[in-house]
Amino acid sequence: MPHARVAVVIEDDADIRSLICTVLTGSGFDVHTASAGVEGIELVRQLSPAVTTLDVSMPGIDGYETARRIRAFSDTRILMVTARADESDVRLGREAGADDYIAKPFRPRDLRAHVEEIVGRD
């Protein structure tokens, strides 16, 4: 069962990772970060977070494959946070297991709203 206020942020860009972490921490989450897909998968496995934010374009395995691997064992809510926001990218993200999608650049309040919405879903 996911832990209600635990979040995992999987993002290779340190500045964006820090911004997402700040937003989620300010929203009351205990935030853990990873800079690559495999590292993030292991954090999700260990922590059972309520929400996981996930970039698509990362070195090694991309966000789509990372989401598929997470979905194989976890019910965490996945929010794709990426510059790749064409309809086809959104469709691929949803097919991989994403619950929602937000495009970069984003406003912190919009990120917070997306996270609160998907965490509140039954």
LUMKOL-469503 format. One record per residue: residue number from 0; x, y, z of N, C-alpha, C, O, CB in turn; residue in one letter. Coordinates in pm, 1 decimal, always signed. Glycine has a CB too. Example, Ala and Ser with C-alpha at 12.3 -4.5 7.8 and 13.67 -1.06 7.14 Angstrom:
   paba        n_u        n_v        n_w       ca_u       ca_v       ca_w        c_u        c_v        c_w        o_u        o_v        o_w       cb_u       cb_v       cb_w   gukol
      0    +1319.0     -569.0     +780.0    +1230.0     -450.0     +780.0    +1320.0     -330.0     +780.0    +1423.6     -331.9     +846.5    +1130.8     -447.3     +904.6       A
      1    +1285.0     -225.0     +708.0    +1367.0     -106.0     +714.0    +1290.0       +3.0     +787.0    +1340.9     +113.8     +803.9    +1408.4      -59.8     +572.5       S
***
This chain:
   paba        n_u        n_v        n_w       ca_u       ca_v       ca_w        c_u        c_v        c_w        o_u        o_v        o_w       cb_u       cb_v       cb_w   gukol
      0      +84.1     -118.1       +0.0       +0.0       +0.0       +0.0      +89.0     +124.9       +0.0     +184.0     +132.9      +77.8      -95.9       -0.5     +122.4       M
      1      +58.4     +223.5      -87.8     +140.2     +345.0      -94.1     +135.1     +425.3      +35.3      +32.7     +430.0     +103.4      +94.8     +432.2     -209.6       P
      2     +246.9     +487.9      +67.6     +254.1     +576.0     +183.5     +199.1     +713.0     +143.4     +246.3     +772.8      +46.7     +401.1     +587.5     +237.0       H
      3     +101.4     +761.9     +215.8      +20.6     +877.4     +177.9      +99.6    +1003.7     +144.4      +61.9    +1073.0      +49.9      -73.3     +907.9     +287.1       A
      4     +202.8    +1036.7     +213.5     +272.9    +1162.2     +187.7     +419.9    +1139.2     +155.0     +505.6    +1219.2     +192.6     +260.6    +1254.8     +307.7       R
      5     +449.0    +1030.0      +85.1     +584.3    +1003.5      +36.1     +583.1    +1021.3     -114.3     +491.6     +975.0     -182.4     +633.4     +859.8      +75.7       V
      6     +686.8    +1089.6     -167.3     +699.0    +1111.6     -310.7     +839.7    +1074.7     -356.8     +937.3    +1091.0     -283.6     +666.7    +1258.4     -346.6       A
      7     +847.5    +1024.8     -479.4     +975.6    +1000.0     -544.2     +980.2    +1087.1     -669.1     +885.6    +1089.2     -747.9     +994.8     +847.2     -579.1       V
      8    +1090.2    +1158.4     -686.6    +1111.9    +1243.7     -803.1    +1224.6    +1181.8     -885.0    +1337.1    +1167.9     -836.9    +1145.9    +1391.7     -761.2       V
      9    +1193.2    +1144.4    -1010.3    +1293.6    +1086.3    -1100.1    +1315.6    +1186.7    -1212.5    +1232.0    +1201.4    -1301.7    +1248.2     +944.8    -1156.6       I
     10    +1428.4    +1254.9    -1206.9    +1457.0    +1365.7    -1299.2    +1607.6    +1380.9    -1311.2    +1677.1    +1388.6    -1210.0    +1391.4    +1499.3    -1250.4       E
     11    +1659.6    +1385.4    -1434.9    +1804.0    +1394.9    -1452.8    +1858.0    +1537.5    -1442.9    +1977.1    +1555.2    -1417.2    +1841.5    +1337.0    -1585.4       D
     12    +1775.5    +1638.5    -1462.1    +1818.7    +1777.8    -1452.8    +1814.0    +1821.7    -1306.2    +1707.1    +1824.8    -1245.1    +1729.1    +1870.3    -1541.7       D
     13    +1929.5    +1855.3    -1250.9    +1938.9    +1887.0    -1107.7    +1852.0    +2006.3    -1068.4    +1790.7    +2004.2     -961.7    +2083.5    +1915.1    -1070.0       A
     14    +1845.2    +2110.6    -1151.9    +1765.4    +2228.3    -1118.3    +1616.5    +2195.3    -1113.6    +1546.0    +2237.1    -1021.7    +1790.8    +2340.0    -1219.3       D
     15    +1569.3    +2120.4    -1212.6    +1427.5    +2083.1    -1215.9    +1396.1    +1987.0    -1101.9    +1291.4    +1997.5    -1037.9    +1390.4    +2019.0    -1352.0       I
     16    +1487.8    +1892.6    -1076.7    +1468.8    +1798.7     -965.2    +1455.4    +1875.9     -834.1    +1369.7    +1843.8     -751.7    +1587.1    +1697.8     -956.7       R
     17    +1538.8    +1976.5     -814.7    +1534.4    +2058.0     -693.3    +1403.8    +2136.3     -683.9    +1345.6    +2146.0     -575.8    +1653.5    +2154.2     -689.4       S
     18    +1356.8    +2192.3     -795.3    +1230.5    +2266.7     -796.2    +1113.7    +2175.4     -760.4    +1030.7    +2210.8     -676.7    +1206.8    +2331.3     -933.9       L
     19    +1107.0    +2058.1     -823.4     +997.9    +1964.6     -793.9    +1002.8    +1923.1     -646.9     +899.8    +1915.8     -580.0    +1006.3    +1839.7     -885.7       I
     20    +1121.5    +1896.6     -598.7    +1138.9    +1858.2     -458.0    +1089.3    +1968.6     -365.3    +1021.3    +1940.8     -266.5    +1287.0    +1826.8     -428.2       C
     21    +1122.4    +2092.6     -396.3    +1079.0    +2206.7     -315.3     +927.1    +2218.2     -314.2     +867.0    +2238.5     -208.7    +1141.3    +2336.6     -367.9       T
     22     +865.1    +2205.5     -431.1     +719.4    +2214.8     -441.0     +653.0    +2104.1     -359.9     +558.9    +2129.8     -284.8     +674.6    +2207.1     -588.2       V
     23     +701.2    +1982.1     -374.7     +638.6    +1869.1     -304.2     +663.9    +1874.7     -154.2     +575.1    +1842.3      -75.3     +690.4    +1736.7     -359.9       L
     24     +782.1    +1914.9     -114.5     +811.7    +1929.9      +28.0     +719.6    +2035.9      +88.8     +667.9    +2018.3     +199.1     +960.9    +1968.1      +49.9       T
     25     +699.6    +2146.3      +15.9     +609.9    +2251.7      +61.6     +465.1    +2206.8      +70.0     +384.0    +2268.3     +139.3     +620.1    +2369.9      -29.4       G
     26     +433.0    +2098.9       -1.3     +297.5    +2042.4       +2.8     +285.2    +1931.0     +106.6     +182.6    +1863.4     +113.9     +258.8    +1988.9     -134.9       S
     27     +389.9    +1912.3     +186.5     +382.8    +1815.8     +295.5     +431.1    +1676.2     +263.2     +406.8    +1583.4     +340.3     +245.7    +1807.2     +342.0       G
     28     +499.9    +1659.0     +149.8     +551.3    +1527.0     +114.6     +691.7    +1506.5     +168.8     +770.1    +1600.9     +178.2     +550.5    +1508.1      -36.5       F
     29     +722.5    +1383.7     +204.0     +857.9    +1339.4     +233.8     +914.3    +1296.9      +98.4     +874.3    +1193.7      +44.7     +861.9    +1220.5     +342.8       D
     30    +1007.0    +1375.5      +42.5    +1049.9    +1358.2      -95.7    +1186.3    +1290.5     -103.6    +1278.9    +1324.2      -29.8    +1054.2    +1492.9     -166.8       V
     31    +1196.2    +1193.8     -195.4    +1320.3    +1123.5     -224.7    +1346.8    +1140.1     -373.1    +1253.7    +1136.4     -453.5    +1312.9     +971.7     -183.9       H
     32    +1473.5    +1158.5     -410.6    +1503.9    +1188.5     -550.6    +1599.6    +1088.1     -611.9    +1679.7    +1023.4     -544.4    +1562.1    +1327.2     -562.5       T
     33    +1586.9    +1078.5     -744.4    +1675.6     +994.2     -823.7    +1703.8    +1067.7     -954.8    +1617.7    +1139.0    -1006.4    +1612.4     +851.7     -849.7       A
     34    +1823.2    +1050.2    -1007.5    +1860.4    +1118.1    -1131.9    +1851.8    +1027.0    -1253.7    +1880.3    +1070.2    -1365.4    +2000.3    +1173.3    -1120.5       S
     35    +1812.9     +901.6    -1233.2    +1802.6     +807.0    -1345.1    +1692.0     +705.9    -1316.8    +1652.0     +685.2    -1202.2    +1938.1     +734.0    -1369.0       A
     36    +1643.9     +644.0    -1423.6    +1531.1     +552.4    -1414.9    +1552.7     +433.6    -1322.8    +1468.2     +404.6    -1238.1    +1498.5     +503.0    -1549.2       G
     37    +1664.6     +364.7    -1338.5    +1689.0     +243.9    -1257.9    +1696.1     +278.6    -1109.6    +1641.3     +207.1    -1025.7    +1819.7     +174.2    -1302.3       V
     38    +1763.3     +387.9    -1078.0    +1772.4     +434.1     -938.5    +1632.5     +468.6     -885.6    +1599.2     +435.7     -771.8    +1866.9     +558.2     -927.4       E
     39    +1552.2     +533.8     -967.5    +1416.4     +570.4     -927.8    +1327.8     +450.1     -905.2    +1248.8     +447.4     -810.8    +1354.6     +658.8    -1031.5       G
     40    +1340.2     +350.1     -991.4    +1262.9     +226.4     -976.2    +1291.3     +164.1     -840.5    +1199.3     +120.0     -771.6    +1295.9     +126.1    -1089.6       I
     41    +1417.2     +160.3     -802.1    +1454.2     +101.4     -672.8    +1398.2     +181.8     -556.3    +1355.8     +124.3     -456.1    +1606.0      +91.7     -660.4       E
     42    +1397.5     +315.9     -568.6    +1337.3     +397.7     -462.7    +1187.8     +368.3     -449.9    +1136.2     +356.2     -338.8    +1359.7     +547.9     -490.9       L
     43    +1118.5     +356.9     -562.7     +975.4     +325.5     -558.5     +954.0     +189.6     -493.2     +862.4     +172.8     -412.7     +914.3     +327.2     -700.9       V
     44    +1037.7      +93.2     -527.4    +1026.6      -40.5     -468.8    +1046.1      -35.0     -316.7     +972.5     -100.5     -242.9    +1130.0     -136.0     -532.7       R
     45    +1142.8      +41.1     -270.4    +1174.3      +49.2     -127.6    +1073.2     +130.9      -47.5    +1041.3      +96.5      +66.3    +1311.1     +108.3     -109.6       Q
     46    +1022.3     +240.4     -107.5     +945.7     +338.5      -30.8     +794.2     +333.3      -49.0     +721.1     +389.3      +32.7     +992.2     +473.0      -66.4       L
     47     +745.8     +268.0     -153.3     +601.9     +265.1     -183.3     +539.8     +405.2     -176.2     +449.2     +428.5      -96.2     +529.3     +171.0      -85.6       S
     48     +587.8     +498.5     -259.5     +537.4     +635.4     -252.0     +394.5     +648.7     -302.5     +347.7     +568.6     -383.5     +626.8     +727.1     -330.5       P
     49     +326.0     +751.4     -253.0     +192.3     +782.5     -303.2     +200.7     +835.8     -445.4     +114.4     +807.8     -528.5     +121.9     +884.7     -211.8       A
     50     +305.6     +912.9     -472.7     +321.7     +974.3     -604.6     +467.6     +968.6     -648.0     +559.7     +979.2     -566.9     +271.8    +1120.3     -603.4       V
     51     +485.4     +951.3     -779.1     +617.3     +951.9     -840.4     +612.5    +1046.1     -959.3     +528.8    +1030.4    -1048.2     +661.6     +808.3     -883.3       T
     52     +702.9    +1144.7     -961.0     +714.4    +1229.0    -1079.3     +826.9    +1172.9    -1164.1     +927.0    +1123.0    -1112.5     +740.5    +1379.1    -1041.6       T
     53     +808.8    +1181.8    -1294.9     +897.8    +1109.6    -1384.3     +920.9    +1188.2    -1512.3     +826.0    +1223.4    -1582.4     +841.2     +971.8    -1416.4       L
     54    +1047.6    +1215.5    -1542.4    +1085.1    +1278.6    -1668.5    +1086.2    +1171.6    -1777.2    +1107.7    +1053.9    -1748.4    +1224.4    +1349.5    -1657.6       D
     55    +1063.2    +1212.0    -1901.2    +1066.8    +1115.5    -2011.4    +1207.9    +1100.4    -2065.4    +1256.8     +988.4    -2080.2     +971.8    +1158.3    -2123.8       V
     56    +1273.6    +1211.1    -2094.7    +1405.8    +1206.9    -2159.0    +1515.6    +1201.6    -2054.3    +1555.4    +1303.5    -1997.9    +1426.1    +1329.2    -2250.7       S
     57    +1563.9    +1079.8    -2029.6    +1671.5    +1060.2    -1933.5    +1775.3     +966.8    -1994.4    +1742.8     +887.3    -2082.6    +1617.2    +1003.4    -1799.3       M
     58    +1899.2     +975.5    -1948.2    +1999.4     +879.7    -1994.6    +1966.1     +739.5    -1943.6    +1899.1     +723.9    -1841.5    +2140.6     +921.9    -1948.3       P
     59    +2012.8     +640.0    -2014.2    +1980.4     +502.2    -1975.9    +1840.5     +469.7    -2022.9    +1807.7     +491.6    -2139.5    +1992.7     +481.7    -1822.5       G
     60    +1757.4     +417.8    -1934.1    +1620.2     +388.1    -1974.5    +1537.5     +516.2    -1966.8    +1553.2     +595.7    -1874.1    +1558.2     +276.2    -1884.9       I
     61    +1449.7     +535.3    -2064.4    +1368.6     +657.2    -2065.8    +1251.5     +646.8    -1969.2    +1230.3     +543.6    -1905.6    +1317.2     +685.4    -2207.0       D
     62    +1176.3     +755.5    -1959.5    +1064.7     +760.4    -1866.0     +953.9     +661.9    -1896.9     +888.2     +611.6    -1805.8    +1008.4     +896.7    -1863.4       G
     63     +932.4     +633.5    -2025.7     +828.0     +537.5    -2061.8     +861.1     +398.6    -2008.8     +776.3     +331.6    -1949.9     +809.7     +532.9    -2214.0       Y
     64     +985.1     +356.2    -2030.5    +1026.2     +224.3    -1981.5    +1030.3     +222.7    -1828.9     +994.3     +123.1    -1766.3    +1164.1     +185.6    -2038.9       E
     65    +1074.1     +333.0    -1769.9    +1074.8     +343.1    -1623.9     +932.9     +326.4    -1569.4     +911.5     +253.3    -1472.7    +1134.6     +478.7    -1578.8       T
     66     +836.6     +394.1    -1631.3     +696.2     +382.6    -1587.8     +646.5     +239.4    -1601.9     +580.1     +188.1    -1511.8     +606.2     +477.5    -1669.3       A
     67     +677.9     +174.0    -1713.8     +634.2      +34.7    -1733.1     +689.8      -56.1    -1623.2     +618.8     -141.0    -1569.4     +678.7      -17.1    -1871.8       R
     68     +816.2      -37.0    -1591.3     +878.7     -120.4    -1487.8     +818.2      -93.6    -1349.6     +797.8     -186.2    -1271.2    +1030.2      -95.5    -1484.1       R
     69     +789.9      +33.2    -1320.7     +726.8      +66.5    -1192.4     +587.2       +4.9    -1184.9     +548.9      -50.3    -1081.7     +719.0     +220.4    -1173.3       I
     70     +511.8      +14.1    -1293.2     +375.2      -39.2    -1296.7     +371.7     -190.3    -1274.9     +269.7     -244.1    -1231.9     +309.4       -5.3    -1429.6       R
     71     +481.0     -258.3    -1303.8     +485.0     -403.7    -1286.3     +472.0     -444.1    -1139.1     +435.3     -557.8    -1109.4     +614.9     -459.7    -1343.9       A
     72     +502.0     -350.9    -1046.1     +496.8     -387.6     -904.2     +433.2     -282.5     -813.6     +416.4     -307.6     -694.3     +634.4     -415.6     -855.8       F
     73     +397.2     -165.3     -866.8     +353.7      -56.9     -779.1     +226.6      +11.9     -827.7     +200.3      +20.9     -947.6     +463.5      +44.7     -765.7       S
     74     +147.9      +60.5     -730.0      +28.5     +140.4     -758.7      +54.4     +289.5     -738.0      -40.2     +368.2     -737.3      -87.8      +95.1     -670.5       D
     75     +180.5     +329.9     -721.1     +210.6     +472.2     -705.8     +146.4     +551.3     -819.0     +138.2     +502.6     -931.8     +363.5     +496.2     -703.0       T
     76     +101.4     +671.0     -790.4      +49.6     +758.9     -895.0     +168.9     +818.3     -968.0     +259.1     +873.6     -905.0      -43.3     +871.4     -836.0       R
     77     +170.2     +807.4    -1099.2     +282.4     +856.1    -1178.9     +241.1     +982.4    -1254.1     +143.3     +983.7    -1328.8     +331.1     +747.1    -1277.9       I
     78     +318.5    +1088.4    -1232.0     +300.6    +1214.4    -1303.6     +422.4    +1235.8    -1391.6     +533.0    +1256.6    -1341.8     +280.2    +1334.3    -1205.1       L
     79     +401.8    +1230.8    -1523.1     +509.6    +1260.3    -1616.7     +529.0    +1411.6    -1617.5     +433.1    +1486.7    -1635.4     +477.9    +1205.4    -1761.2       M
     80     +653.1    +1456.4    -1598.0     +688.2    +1597.5    -1600.7     +795.9    +1610.9    -1707.4     +911.8    +1577.2    -1683.6     +737.5    +1650.3    -1458.7       V
     81     +757.5    +1660.7    -1826.3     +849.1    +1655.2    -1938.3     +825.8    +1763.9    -2041.4     +716.2    +1818.9    -2051.5     +839.5    +1523.2    -2003.4       T
     82     +928.2    +1794.0    -2116.8     +917.2    +1890.1    -2227.2     +851.0    +1825.2    -2348.5     +806.6    +1895.0    -2439.7    +1056.5    +1944.9    -2265.5       A
     83     +844.4    +1694.3    -2350.0     +783.1    +1622.1    -2462.1     +632.8    +1610.0    -2437.5     +586.5    +1519.5    -2368.2     +847.8    +1480.8    -2480.1       R
     84     +558.4    +1703.3    -2496.0     +415.4    +1711.0    -2464.0     +325.6    +1706.5    -2587.2     +213.1    +1756.3    -2582.8     +387.4    +1837.3    -2387.0       A
     85     +372.6    +1648.3    -2696.2     +284.6    +1627.9    -2811.2     +180.0    +1523.4    -2773.1     +197.9    +1447.7    -2677.7     +365.6    +1583.2    -2938.2       D
     86      +71.1    +1520.6    -2849.0      -34.2    +1420.9    -2820.7      +20.9    +1279.9    -2819.0      -17.7    +1198.3    -2735.3     -146.2    +1430.5    -2924.1       E
     87     +112.0    +1250.9    -2912.2     +166.5    +1114.8    -2918.0     +249.7    +1083.1    -2794.1     +250.1     +969.6    -2746.5     +251.9    +1096.8    -3044.1       S
     88     +320.5    +1184.2    -2741.5     +398.7    +1163.1    -2619.4     +308.6    +1137.7    -2499.4     +336.6    +1051.2    -2416.4     +488.5    +1283.8    -2592.2       D
     89     +199.1    +1214.7    -2491.3     +103.9    +1196.0    -2381.9      +42.7    +1056.2    -2390.4      +28.6     +988.0    -2288.8       -7.0    +1304.7    -2386.1       V
     90       +6.8    +1014.2    -2510.1      -50.9     +880.9    -2529.8      +48.1     +772.8    -2488.4      +11.3     +678.0    -2419.0      -92.7     +861.1    -2676.6       R
     91     +174.0     +786.6    -2530.7     +277.0     +688.7    -2491.9     +294.6     +683.7    -2340.0     +311.0     +576.3    -2282.1     +411.5     +723.0    -2559.1       L
     92     +291.1     +800.2    -2276.8     +303.4     +804.8    -2131.2     +189.5     +733.4    -2062.0     +210.2     +657.6    -1967.4     +309.6     +947.6    -2083.9       G
     93      +70.2     +758.1    -2109.6      -47.4     +691.6    -2048.8      -43.2     +541.0    -2072.8      -75.9     +462.8    -1983.6     -179.3     +750.3    -2106.0       R
     94       -3.2     +500.3    -2193.0       +8.2     +357.1    -2222.4     +114.0     +290.4    -2135.3     +102.8     +172.2    -2103.0      +41.7     +335.8    -2370.1       E
     95     +217.0     +366.5    -2097.2     +323.9     +312.5    -2012.1     +282.6     +306.6    -1865.2     +349.3     +241.8    -1784.5     +450.3     +396.9    -2026.5       A
     96     +172.4     +374.4    -1830.1     +124.8     +367.9    -1692.5     +113.2     +500.7    -1621.1      +81.8     +502.8    -1502.1     +213.2     +281.9    -1615.7       G
     97     +137.6     +613.3    -1689.9     +126.9     +744.0    -1625.1      -19.1     +777.2    -1594.7     -108.7     +747.8    -1673.9     +189.2     +853.6    -1713.9       A
     98      -41.1     +838.4    -1479.6     -174.6     +882.3    -1440.0     -205.1    +1022.8    -1490.0     -321.2    +1058.1    -1510.4     -188.6     +877.3    -1289.0       D
     99     -101.0    +1102.5    -1509.8     -118.9    +1239.7    -1555.0      +10.8    +1286.3    -1619.6     +113.7    +1219.2    -1611.9     -159.9    +1333.4    -1437.2       D
    100       +3.4    +1402.2    -1683.2     +113.0    +1452.9    -1764.0     +115.8    +1604.0    -1749.0      +11.7    +1668.2    -1763.3      +98.3    +1411.0    -1913.7       Y
    101     +231.5    +1663.0    -1720.6     +245.1    +1808.2    -1716.6     +369.5    +1846.5    -1797.1     +474.2    +1782.6    -1787.2     +254.6    +1860.6    -1568.4       I
    102     +354.9    +1952.4    -1877.0     +462.8    +1994.1    -1965.4     +557.4    +2092.7    -1896.6     +514.8    +2176.7    -1817.4     +405.6    +2056.4    -2091.8       A
    103     +685.0    +2080.7    -1928.3     +784.8    +2179.1    -1887.2     +785.3    +2288.5    -1993.9     +766.8    +2256.9    -2111.4     +928.5    +2113.8    -1869.5       K
    104     +805.1    +2412.4    -1959.4     +814.0    +2462.0    -1822.2     +676.4    +2462.8    -1758.4     +574.9    +2475.5    -1826.9     +875.7    +2603.2    -1818.6       P
    105     +674.1    +2449.2    -1627.5     +547.3    +2445.7    -1553.9     +553.4    +2546.5    -1440.7     +661.2    +2586.4    -1396.7     +517.4    +2302.9    -1498.8       F
    106     +437.9    +2586.3    -1395.1     +429.1    +2672.8    -1277.2     +423.1    +2582.3    -1155.1     +354.1    +2480.4    -1157.2     +303.7    +2768.8    -1283.9       R
    107     +493.8    +2618.0    -1049.6     +489.2    +2535.5     -929.0     +347.0    +2508.0     -880.3     +317.9    +2396.1     -838.1     +567.6    +2602.1     -819.1       P
    108     +258.9    +2606.0     -885.2     +121.3    +2582.9     -837.9      +48.5    +2482.2     -925.8      -37.0    +2408.0     -877.4      +43.0    +2714.9     -834.4       R
    109      +82.3    +2478.8    -1057.3      +20.4    +2380.9    -1145.8      +70.1    +2240.0    -1113.4       -7.7    +2144.5    -1113.0      +49.5    +2415.3    -1292.7       D
    110     +199.1    +2228.0    -1086.6     +254.5    +2098.0    -1046.6     +185.9    +2050.2     -919.0     +144.0    +1934.9     -909.6     +408.7    +2107.2    -1025.4       L
    111     +174.7    +2139.3     -821.4     +110.1    +2104.8     -693.8      -33.2    +2058.1     -717.6      -76.7    +1959.0     -658.9     +111.3    +2225.9     -597.1       R
    112     -106.6    +2128.7     -803.2     -245.8    +2092.6     -831.1     -255.8    +1956.1     -898.3     -343.8    +1877.1     -864.0     -311.4    +2198.8     -919.4       A
    113     -166.8    +1926.9     -993.9     -168.3    +1796.3    -1060.4     -140.5    +1684.8     -959.5     -207.2    +1581.4     -960.2      -64.3    +1792.2    -1174.8       H
    114      -42.5    +1706.5     -873.6       -7.9    +1604.2     -774.8     -124.1    +1581.4     -678.7     -161.9    +1467.0     -653.2     +118.9    +1644.7     -696.8       V
    115     -179.9    +1687.1     -626.2     -290.7    +1671.9     -530.9     -409.6    +1603.3     -596.8     -478.7    +1524.1     -532.6     -333.2    +1808.8     -474.9       E
    116     -434.3    +1633.1     -725.1     -545.9    +1569.8     -794.3     -524.4    +1419.2     -809.7     -615.1    +1341.0     -781.2     -565.9    +1633.9     -931.2       E
    117     -406.3    +1377.8     -853.9     -387.6    +1234.0     -875.0     -373.4    +1156.8     -744.5     -411.1    +1039.8     -737.7     -265.9    +1209.9     -961.0       I
    118     -319.7    +1220.2     -641.3     -308.5    +1151.9     -512.5     -445.3    +1134.8     -449.2     -468.3    +1038.9     -375.5     -215.7    +1229.1     -418.0       V
    119     -536.2    +1227.0     -477.2     -670.0    +1219.8     -420.4     -761.8    +1123.1     -490.4     -871.7    +1096.9     -441.5     -731.3    +1352.9     -421.9       G
    120     -719.6    +1067.6     -606.2     -803.8     +972.8     -678.1     -811.4     +840.9     -603.5     -715.6     +799.6     -538.2     -751.1     +950.4     -819.8       R
    121     -925.6     +775.5     -613.8     -942.6     +642.7     -549.9     -884.3     +534.7     -634.2     -889.3     +417.5     -596.7    -1089.4     +612.2     -523.8       D
***
